[in-house]
Amino acid sequence: MRYETFDLFAGAIEIVVDELLPALIVRLDAGAQRDEHFACLLEPRISSAKCAKMWSAPRQTAPNVDCSTRWIYANQGMSAYTGRMKNPFRKDPTHNLGTTVASLTTRGEQLVAKRATAQLALDEAIKARQHTLLAGDLDDQRALHNLQGLVDTAASTLTGIDDALTVLAHDKAEAEHQIKAEHERKLRANAADKLHKQVAAIEAALPIYLQASRDLADGLSKIDWHFETGQMASFIQSTMGQIEVAANFALAELKSMQEAIRGGQQPAPQDASSMPAVEPVPEPPVMTVFMLRSGEFRDHDGRKQFAGQFEDATMPVTPAHRALRKGYAVLTTDPRRAQLRGSRGGDFNPNAPDVVDLDAEERNGELQHADPILRAANFTKIDRSAEARKIEISVPRV
């Protein structure tokens, strides 16, 4: 029970004590005096003057209060209290639906068993009729009618069970749909109530925060000769104004979202704990090599990267293998790494002509990939264009 409901209910009790109880006491006193008056009238020994003195019509006195307003509060309090009371004997609607689904499931299993029996009876009746038609007496109409009746009865029974199973499946699906709808309604109601409490807490805390911010800003503004203090005061005033304006819009929107969530027009917000965990995407494989020549390559995101000479470079596996195969790099366990690492001192030019492209395929790459023998041989192309050659050409003389 909320505090406002408790206050209204306490007000109703106060009205009952202040107004109804005195009036009830007055009526009880008046009734007692009236009984004594009637007794003295019937008794001749008591004088009439004494009887008149014993009882007189009481004046209806009541406290001088504004009853209209207080009765309105009392009605509101009682209606709010009774509206929030929960019947302890009332069962959850999903309980009855769950019982219905369980009974339908049990009945479905029984019908499935009966259907198997009916199907077996139909098969036997059809087989008996077929045997009679093939090898029996065709003039025995009575026997033929009996066999046909057995077939018709078995077929009708099987059809009836199938119809019952269809209706039962529909009823079960409808009950399960109602259970799901009721469950979603409860989730929406809980989410709306939670949002209502959160908004109420914000509304209660916001004035306290704004007042504290004003007090702090006023205190800082009094020290106007200090630069940092003045800047702090300006920042607090600016932030306080922005929060106050934003809160007016945000709280109004959050209040309207409560009924939207309760009515299903807006999905209920989910807690971070209830959300399914997202499996981390495995990182693509990379390889670290020691570069003997400067090179460039593209990472897994397609961005071009530079690898300096005599430095370690981490790159995708494909360009790393290509650099190792061409001799542009060696493994980090190579002894040359301990001698040459960092000898360039970071003096690199990515646009230099000697920078190799580690993503470029070899010219005979297609042939090597096409033929597994050539790919396994791992031929290396040797440039002999600089070697001196002599070629003799015979030319006829004129």
C-alpha positions as CSV (number, residue, x, y, z in Angstrom):
1,M,0.0,0.0,0.0
2,R,1.4,3.3,-0.9
3,Y,1.8,6.2,1.5
4,E,-0.9,8.3,-0.1
5,T,-3.4,5.5,0.1
6,F,-2.5,5.0,3.8
7,D,-3.0,8.7,4.5
8,L,-6.5,8.7,2.9
9,F,-7.5,5.6,4.8
10,A,-6.3,7.2,8.0
11,G,-8.3,10.2,7.2
12,A,-11.4,8.1,6.8
13,I,-10.9,6.5,10.2
14,E,-10.4,9.9,11.7
15,I,-13.8,11.0,10.3
16,V,-15.5,7.9,11.7
17,V,-14.0,8.6,15.2
18,D,-14.7,12.4,15.1
19,E,-18.2,12.4,13.6
20,L,-20.0,9.1,13.7
21,L,-18.9,8.0,17.2
22,P,-20.2,11.2,19.0
23,A,-23.4,11.0,17.1
24,L,-23.8,7.4,18.0
25,I,-23.2,8.2,21.7
26,V,-25.8,11.0,21.6
27,R,-28.4,8.6,20.1
28,L,-27.6,5.9,22.7
29,D,-28.1,8.5,25.5
30,A,-31.3,9.7,24.0
31,G,-32.6,6.2,23.7
32,A,-31.8,5.5,27.4
33,Q,-33.5,8.6,28.6
34,R,-36.5,7.9,26.4
35,D,-36.9,4.5,27.9
36,E,-36.9,6.0,31.4
37,H,-39.5,8.6,30.4
38,F,-41.9,5.9,29.1
39,A,-41.3,3.9,32.3
40,C,-42.3,6.8,34.5
41,L,-45.4,7.5,32.4
42,L,-46.5,3.9,33.1
43,E,-45.7,4.1,36.8
44,P,-48.3,6.2,38.6
45,R,-46.1,6.8,41.7
46,I,-43.7,9.1,39.7
47,S,-45.0,12.6,39.1
48,S,-45.3,14.0,35.6
49,A,-43.0,16.9,36.4
50,K,-40.3,14.5,37.3
51,C,-40.9,12.6,34.0
52,A,-40.6,15.8,32.0
53,K,-37.4,16.6,33.8
54,M,-36.0,13.2,33.1
55,W,-36.2,13.3,29.3
56,S,-36.4,15.9,26.6
57,A,-35.7,15.7,22.9
58,P,-32.0,15.9,22.5
59,R,-30.4,18.4,20.2
60,Q,-28.5,16.9,17.4
61,T,-25.0,18.4,17.9
62,A,-22.0,17.5,15.7
63,P,-18.5,18.9,15.4
64,N,-18.2,22.1,13.4
65,V,-16.4,20.6,10.4
66,D,-16.6,20.8,6.7
67,C,-18.2,17.4,6.1
68,S,-18.4,17.7,2.3
69,T,-14.6,17.9,1.8
70,R,-13.7,15.3,4.4
71,W,-16.3,12.8,3.1
72,I,-14.9,13.2,-0.4
73,Y,-11.4,12.4,1.0
74,A,-12.9,9.4,2.9
75,N,-14.6,8.0,-0.2
76,Q,-11.5,8.4,-2.2
77,G,-9.4,6.7,0.5
78,M,-11.8,3.8,0.9
79,S,-12.1,3.3,-2.9
80,A,-8.4,3.4,-3.3
81,Y,-7.9,0.9,-0.5
82,T,-10.5,-1.5,-1.7
83,G,-9.3,-1.1,-5.3
84,R,-5.8,-2.2,-4.3
85,M,-6.9,-5.0,-2.0
86,K,-6.1,-8.4,-3.4
87,N,-8.5,-11.3,-2.9
88,P,-6.4,-14.1,-1.3
89,F,-8.9,-16.7,-2.6
90,R,-8.7,-15.6,-6.2
91,K,-6.5,-17.7,-8.4
92,D,-4.3,-16.5,-11.1
93,P,-5.9,-16.6,-14.5
94,T,-2.9,-18.5,-15.9
95,H,-3.5,-21.2,-13.3
96,N,-6.9,-22.1,-14.8
97,L,-5.4,-21.9,-18.3
98,G,-2.5,-24.1,-17.3
99,T,-4.9,-26.7,-15.9
100,T,-6.9,-26.5,-19.2
101,V,-3.7,-27.1,-21.2
102,A,-2.7,-30.0,-19.0
103,S,-6.2,-31.6,-19.4
104,L,-6.2,-31.1,-23.1
105,T,-2.8,-32.7,-23.4
106,T,-4.0,-35.7,-21.4
107,R,-7.1,-36.0,-23.5
108,G,-5.0,-35.7,-26.7
109,E,-2.8,-38.6,-25.6
110,Q,-5.9,-40.7,-24.9
111,L,-7.4,-39.8,-28.3
112,V,-4.2,-40.7,-30.0
113,A,-4.2,-44.1,-28.4
114,K,-7.9,-44.6,-29.4
115,R,-7.1,-43.5,-32.9
116,A,-4.4,-46.2,-33.2
117,T,-7.0,-48.7,-32.0
118,A,-9.6,-47.4,-34.5
119,Q,-7.1,-47.5,-37.3
120,L,-6.2,-51.1,-36.5
121,A,-9.9,-52.0,-36.5
122,L,-10.5,-50.3,-39.8
123,D,-7.6,-52.1,-41.4
124,E,-8.9,-55.4,-40.1
125,A,-12.4,-54.7,-41.3
126,I,-11.2,-53.7,-44.8
127,K,-9.0,-56.8,-45.0
128,A,-11.9,-59.0,-43.9
129,R,-14.2,-57.4,-46.5
130,Q,-11.6,-57.8,-49.2
131,H,-11.1,-61.5,-48.3
132,T,-14.8,-62.1,-48.5
133,L,-15.1,-60.4,-51.9
134,L,-12.2,-62.3,-53.3
135,A,-12.8,-65.8,-51.8
136,G,-16.1,-65.7,-50.0
137,D,-19.7,-66.3,-51.0
138,L,-20.8,-63.3,-53.1
139,D,-24.5,-64.4,-52.8
140,D,-24.4,-64.1,-49.0
141,Q,-25.7,-60.5,-48.8
142,R,-26.1,-60.6,-45.1
143,A,-22.4,-61.3,-44.5
144,L,-21.4,-58.7,-47.0
145,H,-23.7,-56.1,-45.4
146,N,-22.2,-56.9,-42.0
147,L,-18.7,-56.6,-43.2
148,Q,-19.5,-53.3,-45.0
149,G,-21.1,-52.1,-41.7
150,L,-18.0,-52.9,-39.8
151,V,-15.9,-50.9,-42.3
152,D,-18.3,-48.0,-42.2
153,T,-18.4,-48.0,-38.4
154,A,-14.6,-48.1,-38.1
155,A,-14.1,-45.4,-40.7
156,S,-16.7,-43.2,-39.0
157,T,-15.0,-43.7,-35.6
158,L,-11.6,-42.9,-37.1
159,T,-13.0,-39.7,-38.7
160,G,-14.7,-38.6,-35.5
161,I,-11.4,-39.1,-33.6
162,D,-9.5,-37.1,-36.2
163,D,-12.1,-34.3,-35.9
164,A,-11.8,-34.3,-32.2
165,L,-8.0,-34.1,-32.4
166,T,-8.3,-31.1,-34.7
167,V,-10.6,-29.3,-32.3
168,L,-8.5,-30.2,-29.4
169,A,-5.3,-29.0,-31.1
170,H,-7.1,-25.7,-31.8
171,D,-8.3,-25.3,-28.2
172,K,-4.8,-26.1,-26.9
173,A,-3.2,-23.6,-29.2
174,E,-5.8,-21.0,-28.1
175,A,-5.1,-21.7,-24.4
176,E,-1.4,-21.5,-24.9
177,H,-1.8,-18.2,-26.7
178,Q,-3.9,-16.8,-23.8
179,I,-1.2,-17.9,-21.3
180,K,1.4,-16.2,-23.4
181,A,-0.7,-13.0,-23.7
182,E,-1.3,-13.0,-19.9
183,H,2.4,-13.5,-19.2
184,E,3.2,-10.6,-21.6
185,R,0.5,-8.5,-19.9
186,K,2.1,-9.1,-16.5
187,L,5.5,-8.2,-17.8
188,R,4.2,-5.0,-19.3
189,A,2.3,-4.2,-16.1
190,N,5.4,-4.8,-14.0
191,A,7.5,-2.7,-16.4
192,A,5.0,0.1,-16.2
193,D,4.9,0.0,-12.4
194,K,8.7,0.0,-12.3
195,L,8.9,2.9,-14.6
196,H,6.3,4.8,-12.5
197,K,8.4,4.3,-9.4
198,Q,11.5,5.4,-11.2
199,V,9.8,8.5,-12.5
200,A,8.5,9.3,-9.1
201,A,11.9,8.9,-7.6
202,I,13.4,11.3,-10.2
203,E,10.6,13.8,-9.6
204,A,11.4,13.7,-5.8
205,A,15.1,14.0,-6.3
206,L,15.1,16.6,-9.0
207,P,14.0,19.6,-6.8
208,I,16.5,18.6,-4.1
209,Y,19.3,18.5,-6.7
210,L,18.3,21.8,-8.3
211,Q,18.1,23.5,-4.9
212,A,21.5,22.1,-3.9
213,S,22.9,23.3,-7.2
214,R,21.5,26.8,-6.7
215,D,23.0,26.9,-3.2
216,L,26.4,25.8,-4.4
217,A,26.3,28.2,-7.3
218,D,25.4,31.1,-5.0
219,G,28.1,30.2,-2.6
220,L,30.7,30.0,-5.4
221,S,29.5,33.3,-7.0
222,K,30.2,35.2,-3.8
223,I,33.9,34.5,-4.3
224,D,34.0,36.5,-7.5
225,W,37.7,37.4,-7.2
226,H,38.8,33.8,-7.9
227,F,38.7,32.8,-11.5
228,E,38.3,29.0,-11.1
229,T,35.5,29.5,-8.6
230,G,33.6,31.8,-11.0
231,Q,34.0,29.2,-13.7
232,M,32.7,26.5,-11.5
233,A,29.6,28.7,-10.6
234,S,29.0,29.3,-14.3
235,F,29.3,25.7,-15.2
236,I,26.9,24.6,-12.4
237,Q,24.3,27.2,-13.4
238,S,24.6,26.2,-17.1
239,T,24.3,22.5,-16.2
240,M,21.4,23.1,-13.9
241,G,19.4,25.0,-16.5
242,Q,20.0,22.3,-19.1
243,I,19.0,19.5,-16.8
244,E,15.9,21.4,-15.7
245,V,14.8,21.9,-19.3
246,A,15.6,18.4,-20.3
247,A,13.8,16.9,-17.3
248,N,10.6,18.7,-18.3
249,F,10.6,17.0,-21.6
250,A,12.0,13.6,-20.5
251,L,9.6,13.2,-17.5
252,A,6.6,14.1,-19.6
253,E,7.6,11.5,-22.2
254,L,8.3,8.9,-19.6
255,K,4.9,9.4,-18.0
256,S,3.2,8.9,-21.4
257,M,5.3,5.8,-22.0
258,Q,3.8,4.1,-18.9
259,E,0.3,3.7,-20.4
260,A,1.8,2.8,-23.8
261,I,3.9,0.0,-22.2
262,R,0.9,-1.2,-20.2
263,G,-1.4,-1.2,-23.2
264,G,1.2,-2.9,-25.5
265,Q,1.7,0.0,-27.9
266,Q,5.3,0.1,-26.8
267,P,7.6,-2.8,-25.9
268,A,8.6,-3.1,-22.3
269,P,12.2,-2.2,-21.6
270,Q,14.4,-5.1,-20.8
271,D,17.0,-5.3,-18.1
272,A,20.6,-5.9,-19.1
273,S,20.5,-9.1,-17.0
274,S,17.6,-10.5,-19.0
275,M,19.0,-9.8,-22.4
276,P,20.6,-12.7,-24.2
277,A,24.4,-12.6,-24.0
278,V,26.1,-11.8,-27.3
279,E,28.8,-14.2,-28.1
280,P,32.1,-12.4,-29.0
281,V,33.1,-12.6,-32.6
282,P,36.4,-14.4,-32.9
283,E,39.2,-12.2,-34.1
284,P,40.7,-13.1,-37.4
285,P,44.1,-14.8,-37.2
286,V,47.2,-12.6,-37.5
287,M,51.0,-13.3,-37.6
288,T,54.0,-11.3,-36.4
289,V,57.1,-11.3,-38.6
290,F,60.4,-9.4,-38.7
291,M,60.6,-7.3,-41.9
292,L,63.8,-7.3,-43.9
293,R,62.3,-4.8,-46.4
294,S,59.6,-2.1,-45.9
295,G,56.2,-3.2,-47.2
296,E,52.5,-2.3,-47.1
297,F,49.5,-4.5,-46.6
298,R,45.8,-4.3,-45.9
299,D,44.4,-5.5,-42.6
300,H,41.1,-7.4,-42.1
301,D,39.1,-4.2,-42.2
302,G,40.6,-3.2,-45.6
303,R,42.8,-0.4,-44.2
304,K,46.3,0.0,-45.7
305,Q,49.1,-0.5,-43.2
306,F,52.8,0.1,-43.4
307,A,55.5,-2.2,-42.1
308,G,59.0,-0.6,-41.7
309,Q,62.2,-2.3,-42.5
310,F,64.0,-4.0,-39.5
311,E,60.8,-3.8,-37.4
312,D,58.3,-6.3,-36.2
313,A,55.0,-6.2,-38.0
314,T,51.7,-7.9,-37.1
315,M,49.6,-8.6,-40.2
316,P,47.1,-11.1,-41.5
317,V,48.3,-14.6,-42.2
318,T,48.1,-14.4,-46.0
319,P,50.5,-11.4,-46.5
320,A,52.7,-12.7,-43.7
321,H,53.2,-16.0,-45.5
322,R,53.8,-14.1,-48.8
323,A,56.4,-11.9,-47.2
324,L,58.2,-15.0,-45.7
325,R,58.0,-16.8,-49.0
326,K,59.5,-13.9,-51.0
327,G,62.2,-13.2,-48.4
328,Y,60.8,-9.8,-47.5
329,A,60.5,-11.0,-43.8
330,V,61.7,-13.7,-41.5
331,L,60.2,-15.2,-38.3
332,T,60.7,-13.5,-35.0
333,T,63.0,-16.4,-33.9
334,D,65.5,-15.6,-36.7
335,P,69.0,-14.4,-35.2
336,R,69.0,-11.5,-37.6
337,R,66.2,-9.9,-35.7
338,A,68.4,-9.5,-32.6
339,Q,71.1,-7.7,-34.7
340,L,69.0,-5.5,-37.0
341,R,65.9,-4.6,-35.1
342,G,65.5,-0.9,-34.9
343,S,68.7,-0.1,-36.8
344,R,66.8,2.2,-39.2
345,G,65.8,4.4,-36.2
346,G,62.2,5.0,-37.5
347,D,63.4,6.8,-40.7
348,F,60.8,5.5,-43.1
349,N,59.1,6.8,-46.2
350,P,55.9,4.9,-47.0
351,N,56.0,6.4,-50.6
352,A,59.5,5.2,-51.3
353,P,60.0,3.1,-54.5
354,D,61.5,0.2,-52.6
355,V,58.4,-0.4,-50.5
356,V,56.9,-3.7,-51.6
357,D,53.2,-4.5,-51.8
358,L,52.6,-7.7,-49.8
359,D,49.1,-8.0,-51.1
360,A,50.2,-8.3,-54.8
361,E,50.0,-11.7,-56.3
362,E,52.9,-13.2,-58.2
363,R,52.6,-13.2,-62.0
364,N,52.8,-17.0,-62.1
365,G,50.5,-17.2,-59.0
366,E,47.5,-18.3,-61.0
367,L,49.5,-21.1,-62.6
368,Q,51.0,-22.3,-59.3
369,H,47.5,-22.3,-57.7
370,A,46.1,-24.2,-60.7
371,D,48.7,-26.9,-60.7
372,P,49.4,-28.5,-57.3
373,I,52.8,-29.9,-58.5
374,L,54.1,-26.4,-59.4
375,R,52.6,-25.0,-56.2
376,A,54.5,-27.7,-54.2
377,A,57.7,-27.1,-56.1
378,N,57.7,-23.4,-55.0
379,F,59.7,-22.1,-57.9
380,T,61.5,-18.7,-57.5
381,K,61.7,-16.4,-60.4
382,I,65.3,-15.1,-61.0
383,D,65.8,-11.9,-62.9
384,R,68.7,-12.4,-65.4
385,S,68.1,-9.2,-67.4
386,A,71.3,-7.6,-66.3
387,E,73.6,-10.5,-67.5
388,A,75.7,-9.8,-70.5
389,R,74.9,-11.9,-73.6
390,K,76.4,-12.2,-77.0
391,I,74.2,-13.3,-79.9
392,E,75.7,-14.0,-83.4
393,I,73.4,-13.3,-86.3
394,S,74.4,-14.4,-89.8
395,V,73.6,-11.7,-92.3
396,P,74.1,-12.2,-96.1
397,R,76.5,-9.7,-97.7
398,V,75.3,-7.7,-100.7
